[in-house]
């Protein structure tokens, strides 16, 4: 990749994750929130930001990152994503247990809760598949299809969850981030040909 193009790609990625975090950090809504609630909320924003990098790492599309290192980073970012979601849920649980119980039992009156829970369980399932990959002994293409399907649920559920929430995240920057996450994920599915044929050589995981 041309150096100038690589710089532009990294600039777009940095802006896509930095702007929502900075804007959320200056939200007046934080003045009435407990520190634990704020930590949980920002963990959710960080998780959404990490989702942007996962498909790019899966396809080896990050400029300056070799394929072998990209695979390792995909696993580490996946682990960080799980930790961020756990902190997100734990923080909200500690400040409002009834809301989390309603969300987990799909009885919450807010639609975004259900989407968030679906994305959470899909993430846990995808991460568990990654840990147990060798023990499952699934055919590589089948494993990739199941893993990609779960990842798709994570991405769609997380994007809808974030877009439906009216909170500390600013609408425009949040929407741009969600669109980039969806676009990167769709690109990964097409590029790896997971559902349309054999995987391209020396690409992906």
Contact map, one row per residue, 1 for C-alpha under 8 A:
1110110000000000000000000000000000000000000000000000000000000010000000000000000000000000000000000000000000000000000000000000000000000000000000000000000000000000000000000000000000000000000000000000000000000
1111110000000000000000000000000000000000000000000000000000000000000000000000000000000000000000000000000000000000000000000000000000000000000000000000000000000000000000000000000000000000000000000000000000000
1111111000000000000000000000000000000000000000000000000000000000000000000000000000000000000000000000000000000000000000000000000000000000000000000000000000000000000000000000000000000000000000000000000000000
0111111100000000000000000000000000000000000000000000000000000000000000000000000000000000000000000000000000000000000000000000000000000000000000000000000000000000000000000000000000000000000000000000000000000
1111111110000000000000000000000000000000000000000000000000000000000000000000000000000000000000000000000000000000000000000000000000000000000000000000000000000000000000000000000000000000000000000000000000000
1111111111000000000000000000000000000000000000000000000000000011000000000000000000000000000000000000000000000000000000000000000000000000000000000000000000000000000000000000000000000000000000000000000000000
0011111111100000000000000000000000000000000000000000000000000000000000000000000000000000000000000000000000000000000000000000000000000000000000000000000000000000000000000000000000000000000000000000000000000
0001111111110000000000000000000000000000000000000000000000000000000000000000000000000000000000000000000000000000000000000000000000000000000000000000000000000000000000000000000000000000000000000000000000000
0000111111111000000000000000000000000000000000000000000000000010000000000000000000000000000000000000000000000000000000000000000000000000000000000000000000000000000000000000000000000000000000000000000000000
0000011111111100000000000000000000000000000000000000000000000010000000000000000000000000000000000000000000000000000000000000000000000000000000000000000000000000000000000000000000000000000000000000000000000
0000001111111110000000000000000000000000000000000000000000000000000000000000000000000000000000000000000000000000000000000000000000000000000000000000000000000000000000000000000000000000000000000000000000000
0000000111111111000000000000000000000000000000000000000000000000000000000000000000000000000000000000000000000000000000000000000000000000000000000000000000000000000000000000000000000000000000000000000000000
0000000011111111100000000000000000000000000000000000000000000000000000000000000000000000000000000000000000000000000000000000000000000000000000000000000000000000000000000000000000000000000000000000000000000
0000000001111111110000000000000000000000000000000000000000000000000000000000000000000000000000000000000000000000000000000000000000000000000000000000000000000000000000000000000000000000000000000000000000000
0000000000111111111000000000000000000000000000000000000000000000000000000000000000000000000000000000000000000000000000000000000000000000000000000000000000000000000000000000000000000000000000000000000000000
0000000000011111111100000000000000000000000000001000000000000000000000000000000000000000000000000000000000000000000000000000000000000000000000000000000000000000000000000000100110000000000000000000000000000
0000000000001111111110000000000000000000000000001000000000000000000000000000000000000000000000000000000000000000000000000000000000000000000000000000000000000000000000000000000010000000000000000000000000000
0000000000000111111111000000000000000000000000000000000000000000000000000000000000000000000000000000000000000000000000000000000000000000000000000000000000000000000000000000000000000000000000000000000000000
0000000000000011111111100000000000000000000000000000000000000000000000000000000000000000000000000000000000000000000000000000000000000000000000000000000000000000000000000000100000000000000000000000000000000
0000000000000001111111110000000000000000000010000000000000000000000000000000000000000000000000000000000000000000000000000000000000000000000000000000000000000000000000001100110010000000000000000000000000000
0000000000000000111111111000000000000000010011000000000000000000000000000000000000000000000000000000000000000000000000000000000000000000000000000000000000000000000000001000000000000000000000000000000000000
0000000000000000011111111100000000000000000000000000000000000000000000000000000000000000000000000000000000000000000000000000000000000000000000000000000000000000000000000000000000000000000000000000000000000
0000000000000000001111111110000000000000000000000000000000000000000000000000000000000000000000000000000000000000000000000000000000000000000000000000000000000000000000011100000000000000000000000000000000000
0000000000000000000111111110000000000000000000000000000000000000000000000000000000000000000000000000000000000000000000000000000000000000000000000000000000000000000000011100000000000000000000000000000000000
0000000000000000000011111110010000000000000000000000000000000000000000000000000000000000000000000000000000000000000000000000000000000000000000000000000000000000000000010000000000000000000000000000000000000
0000000000000000000001111111010000000000000000000000000000000000000000000000000000000000000000000000000000000000000000000000000000000000000000000000000000000000000000000000000000000000000000000000000000000
0000000000000000000000111111110000000000000000000000000000000000000000000000000000000000000000000000000000000000000000000000000000000000000000000000000000000000000000011000000000000000000000000000000000000
0000000000000000000000000111111000000000000000000000000000000000000000000000000000000000000000000000000000000000000000000000000000000000000000000000000000000000000000010000000000000000000000000000000000000
0000000000000000000000000011111110000000000000000000000000000000000000000000000000000000000000000000000000000000000000000000000000000000000000000000000000000000000000110000000000000000000000000000000000000
0000000000000000000000001111111110000100000000000000000000000000000000000000000000000000000000000000000000000000000000000000000000000000000000000000000000000000000000010000000000000000000000000000000000000
0000000000000000000000000001111110000000000000000000000000000000000000000000000000000000000000000000000000000000000000000000000000000000000000000000000000000000000000000000000000000000000000000000000000000
0000000000000000000000000000111111000000000000000000000000000000000000000000000000000000000000000000000000000000000000000000000000000000000000000000000000000000000000000000000000000000000000000000000000000
0000000000000000000000000000111111101100000000000000000000000000000000000000000000000000000000000000000000000000000000000000000000000000000000000000000000000000000000000000000000000000000000000000000000000
0000000000000000000000000000000111111100000000000000000000000000000000000000000000000000000000100000000000000000000000000000000000000000000000000000000000000000000000000000000000000000000000000000000000000
0000000000000000000000000000000011111110000000000000000000000000000000000000000000000000000000000000000000000000000000000000000000000000000000000000000000000000000000000000000000000000000000000000000000000
0000000000000000000000000000000001111111000000000000000000000000000000000000000000000000001101100000000000000000000000000000000000000000000000000000000000000000000000000000000000000000000000000000000000000
0000000000000000000000000000000011111111100000000000000000000000000000000000000000000000001101100000000000000000000000000000000000000000000000000000000000000000000000000000000000000000000000000000000000000
0000000000000000000000000000010011111111110000000000000000000000000000000000000000000000001000000000000000000000000000000000000000000000000000000000000000000000000000000000000000000000000000000000000000000
0000000000000000000000000000000000111111111000000000000000000000000000000000000000000011001000000000000000000000000000000000000000000000000000000000000000000000000000000000000000000000000000000000000000000
0000000000000000000000000000000000011111111100000000000000000000000000000000000000000011111100000000000000000000000000000000000000000000000000000000000000000000000000000000000000000000000000000000000000000
0000000000000000000000000000000000001111111110000000000000000000000000000000000000000001001100000000000000000000000000000000000000000000000000000000000000000000000000000000000000000000000000000000000000000
0000000000000000000010000000000000000111111111000000000000000000000000000000000000000001000000000000000000000000000000000000000000000000000000000000000000000000000000000000000000000000000000000000000000000
0000000000000000000000000000000000000011111111100000000000000000000000000000000000011011000000000000000000000000000000000000000000000000000000000000000000000000000000000000000000000000000000000000000000000
0000000000000000000000000000000000000001111111110000000000000000000000000000000000011001000000000000000000000000000000000000000000000000000000000000000000000000000000000000000000000000000000000000000000000
0000000000000000000110000000000000000000111111111000000000000000000000000000000000000000000000000000000000000000000000000000000000000000000000000000000000000000000000000000000000000000000000000000000000000
0000000000000000000010000000000000000000011111111100000000000000000000000000000000010000000000000000000000000000000000000000000000000000000000000000000000000000000000000000000000000000000000000000000000000
0000000000000000000000000000000000000000001111111110000000000000000000000000000010011000000000000000000000000000000000000000000000000000000000000000000000000000000000000000000000000000000000000000000000000
0000000000000000000000000000000000000000000111111111000000000000000000000000000000000000000000000000000000000000000000000000000000000000000000000000000000000110000000000000000001000000000000000000000000000
0000000000000001100000000000000000000000000011111111100000000000000000000000000000000000000000000000000000000000000000000000000000000000000000000000000000000000000000000000000010000000000000000000000000000
0000000000000000000000000000000000000000000001111111110000000000000000000000100010000000000000000000000000000000000000000000000000000000000000000000000000000000000000000000000000000000000000000000000000000
0000000000000000000000000000000000000000000000111111111000000000000000000000000010000000000000000000000000000000000000000000000000000000000000000000000000100000000000000000000000001000000000000000000000000
0000000000000000000000000000000000000000000000011111111100000000000000000000000000000000000000000000000000000000000000000000000000000000000000000000000000000000000000000000000010011001100000000000000000000
0000000000000000000000000000000000000000000000001111111110000000000000000000100000000000000000000000000000000000000000000000000000000000000000000000000000000000000000000000000000000000000000000000000000000
0000000000000000000000000000000000000000000000000111111111000000000000000100110000000000000000000000000000000000000000000000000000000000000000000000000000000000000000000000000000000000000000000000000000000
0000000000000000000000000000000000000000000000000011111111100000000000000000000000000000000000000000000000000000000000000000000000000000000000000000000000000000000000000000000000000001101100000000000000000
0000000000000000000000000000000000000000000000000001111111111100000000000000000000000000000000000000000000000000000000000000000000000000000000000000000000000000000000000000000000000001100100000000000000000
0000000000000000000000000000000000000000000000000000111111111100000001101100000000000000000000000000000000000000000000000000000000000000000000000000000000000000000000000000000000000000000000000000000000010
0000000000000000000000000000000000000000000000000000011111111000000001100100000000000000000000000000000000000000000000000000000000000000000000000000000000000000000000000000000000000000000100000000000000111
0000000000000000000000000000000000000000000000000000001111111000000000000000000000000000000000000000000000000000000000000000000000000000000000000000000000000000000000000000000000000000000100110000000000111
0000000000000000000000000000000000000000000000000000000111111100111001100000000000000000000000000000000000000000000000000000000000000000000000000000000000000000000000000000000000000000000000000000000000110
0000000000000000000000000000000000000000000000000000000111111110100000000000000000000000000000000000000000000000000000000000000000000000000000000000000000000000000000000000000000000000000000000000000000000
0000000000000000000000000000000000000000000000000000000110011111100001000000000000000000000000000000000000000000000000000000000000000000000000000000000000000000000000000000000000000000000000000000000000000
1000010011000000000000000000000000000000000000000000000000001111100000000000000000000000000000000000000000000000000000000000000000000000000000000000000000000000000000000000000000000000000000000000000000000
0000010000000000000000000000000000000000000000000000000000000111110000000000000000000000000000000000000000000000000000000000000000000000000000000000000000000000000000000000000000000000000000000000000000000
0000000000000000000000000000000000000000000000000000000000011111111011000000000000000000000000000000000000000000000000000000000000000000000000000000000000000000000000000000000000000000000000000000000000000
0000000000000000000000000000000000000000000000000000000000010001111111000000000000000000000000000000000000000000000000000000000000000000000000000000000000000000000000000000000000000000000000000000000000000
0000000000000000000000000000000000000000000000000000000000010000111111100000000000000000000000000000000000000000000000000000000000000000000000000000000000000000000000000000000000000000000000000000000001110
0000000000000000000000000000000000000000000000000000000000000000011111110000000000000000000000000000000000000000000000000000000000000000000000000000000000000000000000000000000000000000000000000000000000000
0000000000000000000000000000000000000000000000000000000000000000111111111000000000000000000000000000000000000000000000000000000000000000000000000000000000000000000000000000000000000000000000000000000000000
0000000000000000000000000000000000000000000000000000000011010100111111111100000000000000000000000000000000000000000000000000000000000000000000000000000000000000000000000000000000000000000000000000000000000
0000000000000000000000000000000000000000000000000000000011010000001111111110000000000000000000000000000000000000000000000000000000000000000000000000000000000000000000000000000000000000000000000000000000011
0000000000000000000000000000000000000000000000000000000000000000000111111111000000000000000000000000000000000000000000000000000000000000000000000000000000000000000000000000000000000000000000000000000000000
0000000000000000000000000000000000000000000000000000000010000000000011111111100000000000000000000000000000000000000000000000000000000000000000000000000000000000000000000000000000000000000000000000000000000
0000000000000000000000000000000000000000000000000000010011000000000001111111110000000000000000000000000000000000000000000000000000000000000000000000000000000000000000000000000000000000000000000000000000000
0000000000000000000000000000000000000000000000000000000000000000000000111111111000000000000000000000000000000000000000000000000000000000000000000000000000000000000000000000000000000000000000000000000000000
0000000000000000000000000000000000000000000000000000000000000000000000011111111100000000000000000000000000000000000000000000000000000000000000000000000000000000000000000000000000000000000000000000000000000
0000000000000000000000000000000000000000000000000100110000000000000000001111111110000000000000000000000000000000000000000000000000000000000000000000000000000000000000000000000000000000000000000000000000000
0000000000000000000000000000000000000000000000000000010000000000000000000111111111000000000000000000000000000000000000000000001000000000000000000000000000000000000000000000000000000000000000000000000000000
0000000000000000000000000000000000000000000000000000000000000000000000000011111111100000000000000000000000000000000000000000001000000000000000000000000000000000000000000000000000000000000000000000000000000
0000000000000000000000000000000000000000000000000000000000000000000000000001111111110000000000000000000000000000000000000000000000000000000000000000000000000000000000000000000000000000000000000000000000000
0000000000000000000000000000000000000000000000100110000000000000000000000000111111111000000000000000000000000000000000000000000000000000000000000000000000000000000000000000000000000000000000000000000000000
0000000000000000000000000000000000000000000000000000000000000000000000000000011111111100000000000000000000000000000000000011001000000000000000000000000000000000000000000000000000000000000000000000000000000
0000000000000000000000000000000000000000000000000000000000000000000000000000001111111110000000000000000000000000000000000000000000000000000000000000000000000000000000000000000000000000000000000000000000000
0000000000000000000000000000000000000000001101100000000000000000000000000000000111111111000000000000000000000000000000000000000000000000000000000000000000000000000000000000000000000000000000000000000000000
0000000000000000000000000000000000000000001100100000000000000000000000000000000011111111100000000000000000000000000000010000000000000000000000000000000000000000000000000000000000000000000000000000000000000
0000000000000000000000000000000000000000000000000000000000000000000000000000000001111111110000000000000000000000000000000000000000000000000000000000000000000000000000000000000000000000000000000000000000000
0000000000000000000000000000000000000011001000000000000000000000000000000000000000111111111000000000000000000000000000000000000000000000000000000000000000000000000000000000000000000000000000000000000000000
0000000000000000000000000000000000000011111100000000000000000000000000000000000000011111111100000000000000000000000000000000000000000000000000000000000000000000000000000000000000000000000000000000000000000
0000000000000000000000000000000000000001000000000000000000000000000000000000000000001111111110000001000000000000000000000000000000000000000000000000000000000000000000000000000000000000000000000000000000000
0000000000000000000000000000000000000001000000000000000000000000000000000000000000000111111111000000000000000000000000000000000000000000000000000000000000000000000000000000000000000000000000000000000000000
0000000000000000000000000000000000011111100000000000000000000000000000000000000000000011111111100000000000000000000000000000000000000000000000000000000000000000000000000000000000000000000000000000000000000
0000000000000000000000000000000000011001100000000000000000000000000000000000000000000001111111111001000000000000000000000000000000000000000000000000000000000000000000000000000000000000000000000000000000000
0000000000000000000000000000000000000000000000000000000000000000000000000000000000000000111111111111000000000000000000000000000000000000000000000000000000000000000000000000000000000000000000000000000000000
0000000000000000000000000000000000011000000000000000000000000000000000000000000000000000011111111000000000000000000000000000000000000000000000000000000000000000000000000000000000000000000000000000000000000
0000000000000000000000000000000001011000000000000000000000000000000000000000000000000000001111111000000000000000000000000000000000000000000000000000000000000000000000000000000000000000000000000000000000000
0000000000000000000000000000000000000000000000000000000000000000000000000000000000000000000111111111000000000000000000000000000000000000000000000000000000000000000000000000000000000000000000000000000000000
0000000000000000000000000000000000000000000000000000000000000000000000000000000000000000000111111111100000000000000000000000000000000000000000000000000000000000000000000000000000000000000000000000000000000
0000000000000000000000000000000000000000000000000000000000000000000000000000000000000000000010011111110000000000000000000000000000000000000000000000000000000000000000000000000000000000000000000000000000000
0000000000000000000000000000000000000000000000000000000000000000000000000000000000000000000010011111111000010000000000000000000000000000000000000000000000000000000000000000000000000000000000000000000000000
0000000000000000000000000000000000000000000000000000000000000000000000000000000000000000100110011111111100000000000000000000000000000000000000000000000000000000000000000000000000000000000000000000000000000
0000000000000000000000000000000000000000000000000000000000000000000000000000000000000000000000001111111110000000000000000000000000000000000000000000000000000000000000000000000000000000000000000000000000000
0000000000000000000000000000000000000000000000000000000000000000000000000000000000000000000000000111111111110000000000000000000000000000000000000000000000000000000000000000000000000000000000000000000000000
0000000000000000000000000000000000000000000000000000000000000000000000000000000000000000000000000011111111110000110010000000000000000000000000000000000000000000000000000000000000000000000000000000000000000
0000000000000000000000000000000000000000000000000000000000000000000000000000000000000000000000000001111111100000010010000000000000000000000000000000000000000000000000000000000000000000000000000000000000000
0000000000000000000000000000000000000000000000000000000000000000000000000000000000000000000000000000111111110000000000000000000000000000000000000000000000000000000000000000000000000000000000000000000000000
0000000000000000000000000000000000000000000000000000000000000000000000000000000000000000000000000000011111110000110000000000000000000000000000000000000000000000000000000000000000000000000000000000000000000
0000000000000000000000000000000000000000000000000000000000000000000000000000000000000000000000000000011111111000000000000000000000000000000000000000000000000000000000000000000000000000000000000000000000000
0000000000000000000000000000000000000000000000000000000000000000000000000000000000000000000000000010011011111110110000000000000000000000000000000000000000000000000000000000000000000000000000000000000000000
0000000000000000000000000000000000000000000000000000000000000000000000000000000000000000000000000000000000111110000000000000000000000000000000000000000000000000000000000000000000000000000000000000000000000
0000000000000000000000000000000000000000000000000000000000000000000000000000000000000000000000000000000000011111110000000000000000000000000000000000000000000000000000000000000000000000000000000000000000000
0000000000000000000000000000000000000000000000000000000000000000000000000000000000000000000000000000000000011111111000000000000000000000000000000000000000000000000100000000000000000000000000000000000000000
0000000000000000000000000000000000000000000000000000000000000000000000000000000000000000000000000000000000000111111100000000000000000000000000000000000000000001110110000000000000000000000000000000000000000
0000000000000000000000000000000000000000000000000000000000000000000000000000000000000000000000000000001001010111111110000000000000000000000000000000000000000000100000000000000000000000000000000000000000000
0000000000000000000000000000000000000000000000000000000000000000000000000000000000000000000000000000001101010111111111000000000000000000000000000000000000000000100000000000000000000000000000000000000000000
0000000000000000000000000000000000000000000000000000000000000000000000000000000000000000000000000000000000000011111111100000000000000000000000000000000000001101100000000000000000000000000000000000000000000
0000000000000000000000000000000000000000000000000000000000000000000000000000000000000000000000000000000000000001111111110000000000000000000000000000000000001100100000000000000000000000000000000000000000000
0000000000000000000000000000000000000000000000000000000000000000000000000000000000000000000000000000001100000000111111111000000000000000000000000000000000000000000000000000000000000000000000000000000000000
0000000000000000000000000000000000000000000000000000000000000000000000000000000000000000000000000000000000000000011111111100000000000000000000000000000011001000000000000000000000000000000000000000000000000
0000000000000000000000000000000000000000000000000000000000000000000000000000000000000000000000000000000000000000001111111110000000000000000000000000000011111100000000000000000000000000000000000000000000000
0000000000000000000000000000000000000000000000000000000000000000000000000000000000001000000000000000000000000000000111111111000000000000000000000000000001000000000000000000000000000000000000000000000000000
0000000000000000000000000000000000000000000000000000000000000000000000000000000000000000000000000000000000000000000011111111100000000000000000000000000000000000000000000000000000000000000000000000000000000
0000000000000000000000000000000000000000000000000000000000000000000000000000000000000000000000000000000000000000000001111111110000000000000000000000011011000000000000000000000000000000000000000000000000000
0000000000000000000000000000000000000000000000000000000000000000000000000000000001000000000000000000000000000000000000111111111000000000000000000000011001000000000000000000000000000000000000000000000000000
0000000000000000000000000000000000000000000000000000000000000000000000000000000001000000000000000000000000000000000000011111111100000000000000000000000000000000000000000000000000000000000000000000000000000
0000000000000000000000000000000000000000000000000000000000000000000000000000000000000000000000000000000000000000000000001111111110000000000000000000010000000000000000000000000000000000000000000000000000000
0000000000000000000000000000000000000000000000000000000000000000000000000000000000000000000000000000000000000000000000000111111111000000000000000010011000000000000000000000000000000000000000000000000000000
0000000000000000000000000000000000000000000000000000000000000000000000000000011001000000000000000000000000000000000000000011111111100000000000000000000000000000000000000000000000000000000000000000000000000
0000000000000000000000000000000000000000000000000000000000000000000000000000000000000000000000000000000000000000000000000001111111110000000000000000000000000000000000000000000000000000000000000000000000000
0000000000000000000000000000000000000000000000000000000000000000000000000000000000000000000000000000000000000000000000000000111111111001000000000010000000000000000000000000000000000000000000000000000000000
0000000000000000000000000000000000000000000000000000000000000000000000000000000000000000000000000000000000000000000000000000011111111000000000000000000000000000000000000000000000000000000000000000000000000
0000000000000000000000000000000000000000000000000000000000000000000000000000000000000000000000000000000000000000000000000000001111111000000000000000000000000000000000000000000000000000000000000000000000000
0000000000000000000000000000000000000000000000000000000000000000000000000000000000000000000000000000000000000000000000000000000111111111000000000000000000000000000000000000000000000000000000000000000000000
0000000000000000000000000000000000000000000000000000000000000000000000000000000000000000000000000000000000000000000000000000000011111111110000100000000000000000000000000000000000000000000000000000000000000
0000000000000000000000000000000000000000000000000000000000000000000000000000000000000000000000000000000000000000000000000000000000011111100000000000000000000000000000000000000000000000000000000000000000000
0000000000000000000000000000000000000000000000000000000000000000000000000000000000000000000000000000000000000000000000000000000000011111100000000000000000000000000000000000000000000000000000000000000000000
0000000000000000000000000000000000000000000000000000000000000000000000000000000000000000000000000000000000000000000000000000000010011111110000000000000000000000000000000000000000000000000000000000000000000
0000000000000000000000000000000000000000000000000000000000000000000000000000000000000000000000000000000000000000000000000000000000001111111000000000000000000000000000000000000000000000000000000000000000000
0000000000000000000000000000000000000000000000000000000000000000000000000000000000000000000000000000000000000000000000000000000000001001111101100000000000000000000000000000000000000000000000000000000000000
0000000000000000000000000000000000000000000000000000000000000000000000000000000000000000000000000000000000000000000000000000000000000000111111100000000000000000000000000000000000000000000000000000000000000
0000000000000000000000000000000000000000000000000000000000000000000000000000000000000000000000000000000000000000000000000000000000000000011111110000000000000000000000000000000000000000000000000000000000000
0000000000000000000000000000000000000000000000000000000000000000000000000000000000000000000000000000000000000000000000000000000000000000001111111000000000000000000000000000000000000000000000000100011000000
0000000000000000000000000000000000000000000000000000000000000000000000000000000000000000000000000000000000000000000000000000000000000000011111111100000000000000000000000000000000000000000000000000000000000
0000000000000000000000000000000000000000000000000000000000000000000000000000000000000000000000000000000000000000000000000000000000001000011111111110000000000000000000000000000000000000000000000000000000000
0000000000000000000000000000000000000000000000000000000000000000000000000000000000000000000000000000000000000000000000000000000000000000000111111111000000000000000000000000000000000000000000000100000000000
0000000000000000000000000000000000000000000000000000000000000000000000000000000000000000000000000000000000000000000000000000000000000000000011111111100000000000000000000000000000000000000000000110000000000
0000000000000000000000000000000000000000000000000000000000000000000000000000000000000000000000000000000000000000000000000000000000000000000001111111110000000000000000000000000000000000000000000000000000000
0000000000000000000000000000000000000000000000000000000000000000000000000000000000000000000000000000000000000000000000000000010010000000000000111111111000000000000000000000000000000000000000000000000000000
0000000000000000000000000000000000000000000000000000000000000000000000000000000000000000000000000000000000000000000000000000000000000000000000011111111100000000000000000000000000000000000010000100000000000
0000000000000000000000000000000000000000000000000000000000000000000000000000000000000000000000000000000000000000000000000000000000000000000000001111111110000000000000000000000000000000000000000000000000000
0000000000000000000000000000000000000000000000000000000000000000000000000000000000000000000000000000000000000000000000000110110000000000000000000111111111000000000000000000000000000000000000000000000000000
0000000000000000000000000000000000000000000000000000000000000000000000000000000000000000000000000000000000000000000000000110010000000000000000000011111111100000000000000000000000000000000000000000000000000
0000000000000000000000000000000000000000000000000000000000000000000000000000000000000000000000000000000000000000000000000000000000000000000000000001111111110000000000000000000000000000100000000000000000000
0000000000000000000000000000000000000000000000000000000000000000000000000000000000000000000000000000000000000000000001100100000000000000000000000000111111111000000000000000000000000000000000000000000000000
0000000000000000000000000000000000000000000000000000000000000000000000000000000000000000000000000000000000000000000001110110000000000000000000000000011111111100000000000000000000000000000000000000000000000
0000000000000000000000000000000000000000000000000010000000000000000000000000000000000000000000000000000000000000000000100000000000000000000000000000001111111110000000000000000000001100100000000000000000000
0000000000000000000000000000000000000000000000000000000000000000000000000000000000000000000000000000000000000000000000100000000000000000000000000000000111111111000000000000000000000100000000000000000000000
0000000000000000000000000000000000000000000000000000000000000000000000000000000000000000000000000000000000000000001101100000000000000000000000000000000011111111100000000000000000000000000000000000000000000
0000000000000000000000000000000000000000000000010000000000000000000000000000000000000000000000000000000000000000001100100000000000000000000000000000000001111111110000000000000000000000000000000000000000000
0000000000000000000000000000000000000000000000010000000000000000000000000000000000000000000000000000000000000000000000000000000000000000000000000000000000111111111000000000000001001100000000000000000000000
0000000000000000000000000000000000000000000000000000000000000000000000000000000000000000000000000000000000000001001000000000000000000000000000000000000000011111111100000000000000000000000000000000000000000
0000000000000000000000000000000000000000000000000000000000000000000000000000000000000000000000000000000000000001111100000000000000000000000000000000000000001111111110000000000000000000000000000000000000000
0000000000000000000000000000000000000000000000000000000000000000000000000000000000000000000000000000000000000001000000000000000000000000000000000000000000000111111110000000010001000000000000000000000000000
0000000000000000000000000000000000000000000000000000000000000000000000000000000000000000000000000000000000000000000000000000000000000000000000000000000000000011111111000010011001000000000000000000000000000
0000000000000000000000000000000000000000000000000000000000000000000000000000000000000000000000000000000000000011000000000000000000000000000000000000000000000001111111000000000000000000000000000000000000000
0000000000000000000000000000000000000000000000000000000000000000000000000000000000000000000000000000000000000001000000000000000000000000000000000000000000000000111111100000000000000000000000000000000000000
0000000000000000000000000000000000000000000000000000000000000000000000000000000000000000000000000000000000000000000000000000000000000000000000000000000000000000001111111000000000000000000000000000000000000
0000000000000000000000000000100000000000000000000000000000000000000000000000000000000000000000000000000000000000000000000000000000000000000000000000000000000000000011111100000000000000000000000000000000000
0000000000000000000000111011110000000000000000000000000000000000000000000000000000000000000000000000000000000000000000000000000000000000000000000000000000000000000001111100000000000000000000000000000000000
0000000000000000000110110010000000000000000000000000000000000000000000000000000000000000000000000000000000000000000000000000000000000000000000000000000000000000000001111110110000000000000000000000000000000
0000000000000000000100110000000000000000000000000000000000000000000000000000000000000000000000000000000000000000000000000000000000000000000000000000000000000000000000111111110000000000000000000000000000000
0000000000000000000000000000000000000000000000000000000000000000000000000000000000000000000000000000000000000000000000000000000000000000000000000000000000000000001000001111111000000000000000000000000000000
0000000000000000000000000000000000000000000000000000000000000000000000000000000000000000000000000000000000000000000000000000000000000000000000000000000000000000000000000111111100000000000000000000000000000
0000000000000001001100000000000000000000000000000000000000000000000000000000000000000000000000000000000000000000000000000000000000000000000000000000000000000000000000001111111110000000000000000000000000000
0000000000000000000100000000000000000000000000000000000000000000000000000000000000000000000000000000000000000000000000000000000000000000000000000000000000000000011000001111111111000000000000000000000000000
0000000000000000000000000000000000000000000000000000000000000000000000000000000000000000000000000000000000000000000000000000000000000000000000000000000000000000001000000011111111100000000000000000000000000
0000000000000001000000000000000000000000000000000000000000000000000000000000000000000000000000000000000000000000000000000000000000000000000000000000000000000000000000000001111111110000000000000000000000000
0000000000000001100100000000000000000000000000001001000000000000000000000000000000000000000000000000000000000000000000000000000000000000000000000000000000000000000000000000111111111000000000000000000000000
0000000000000000000000000000000000000000000000010000000000000000000000000000000000000000000000000000000000000000000000000000000000000000000000000000000000000010011000000000011111111100000000000000000000000
0000000000000000000000000000000000000000000000000000000000000000000000000000000000000000000000000000000000000000000000000000000000000000000000000000000000000000000000000000001111111110000000000000000000000
0000000000000000000000000000000000000000000000000001000000000000000000000000000000000000000000000000000000000000000000000000000000000000000000000000000000000000000000000000000111111111000000000000000000000
0000000000000000000000000000000000000000000000000011000000000000000000000000000000000000000000000000000000000000000000000000000000000000000000000000000000100010000000000000000011111111100000000000000000000
0000000000000000000000000000000000000000000000000000000000000000000000000000000000000000000000000000000000000000000000000000000000000000000000000000000000110010000000000000000001111111110000000000000000000
0000000000000000000000000000000000000000000000000000000000000000000000000000000000000000000000000000000000000000000000000000000000000000000000000000000000000000000000000000000000111111111000000000000000000
0000000000000000000000000000000000000000000000000001001100000000000000000000000000000000000000000000000000000000000000000000000000000000000000000000000000000000000000000000000000011111111100000000000000000
0000000000000000000000000000000000000000000000000001001100000000000000000000000000000000000000000000000000000000000000000000000000000000000000000000000100100000000000000000000000001111111110000000000000000
0000000000000000000000000000000000000000000000000000000000000000000000000000000000000000000000000000000000000000000000000000000000000000000000000000000000000000000000000000000000000111111111000000000000000
0000000000000000000000000000000000000000000000000000001000000000000000000000000000000000000000000000000000000000000000000000000000000000000000000000000000000000000000000000000000000011111111100000000000000
0000000000000000000000000000000000000000000000000000001101100000000000000000000000000000000000000000000000000000000000000000000000000000000000000000000000000000000000000000000000000001111111110000000000000
0000000000000000000000000000000000000000000000000000000000000000000000000000000000000000000000000000000000000000000000000000000000000000000000000001000000000000000000000000000000000000111111111110000000000
0000000000000000000000000000000000000000000000000000000000000000000000000000000000000000000000000000000000000000000000000000000000000000000000000000000000000000000000000000000000000000011111111100000000000
0000000000000000000000000000000000000000000000000000000000100000000000000000000000000000000000000000000000000000000000000000000000000000000000000000000000000000000000000000000000000000001111111000000100000
0000000000000000000000000000000000000000000000000000000000100000000000000000000000000000000000000000000000000000000000000000000000000000000000000000000000000000000000000000000000000000000111111100001100110
0000000000000000000000000000000000000000000000000000000000000000000000000000000000000000000000000000000000000000000000000000000000000000000000000000000000000000000000000000000000000000000011111111111100000
0000000000000000000000000000000000000000000000000000000000000000000000000000000000000000000000000000000000000000000000000000000000000000000010011001000000000000000000000000000000000000000011011111111000000
0000000000000000000000000000000000000000000000000000000000000000000000000000000000000000000000000000000000000000000000000000000000000000000000001000000000000000000000000000000000000000000010001111100000000
0000000000000000000000000000000000000000000000000000000000000000000000000000000000000000000000000000000000000000000000000000000000000000000000000000000000000000000000000000000000000000000000001111110000000
0000000000000000000000000000000000000000000000000000000000000000000000000000000000000000000000000000000000000000000000000000000000000000000000000000000000000000000000000000000000000000000000001111111000000
0000000000000000000000000000000000000000000000000000000000000000000000000000000000000000000000000000000000000000000000000000000000000000000010000000000000000000000000000000000000000000000000001101111100000
0000000000000000000000000000000000000000000000000000000000000000000000000000000000000000000000000000000000000000000000000000000000000000000010000000000000000000000000000000000000000000000000011100111110100
0000000000000000000000000000000000000000000000000000000000000000000000000000000000000000000000000000000000000000000000000000000000000000000000000000000000000000000000000000000000000000000000111000011111100
0000000000000000000000000000000000000000000000000000000000000000000000000000000000000000000000000000000000000000000000000000000000000000000000000000000000000000000000000000000000000000000000000000001111100
0000000000000000000000000000000000000000000000000000000000000000001000000000000000000000000000000000000000000000000000000000000000000000000000000000000000000000000000000000000000000000000000000000000111110
0000000000000000000000000000000000000000000000000000000001110000001000000000000000000000000000000000000000000000000000000000000000000000000000000000000000000000000000000000000000000000000000010000001111111
0000000000000000000000000000000000000000000000000000000011110000001000100000000000000000000000000000000000000000000000000000000000000000000000000000000000000000000000000000000000000000000000010000000001111
0000000000000000000000000000000000000000000000000000000001100000000000100000000000000000000000000000000000000000000000000000000000000000000000000000000000000000000000000000000000000000000000000000000000111
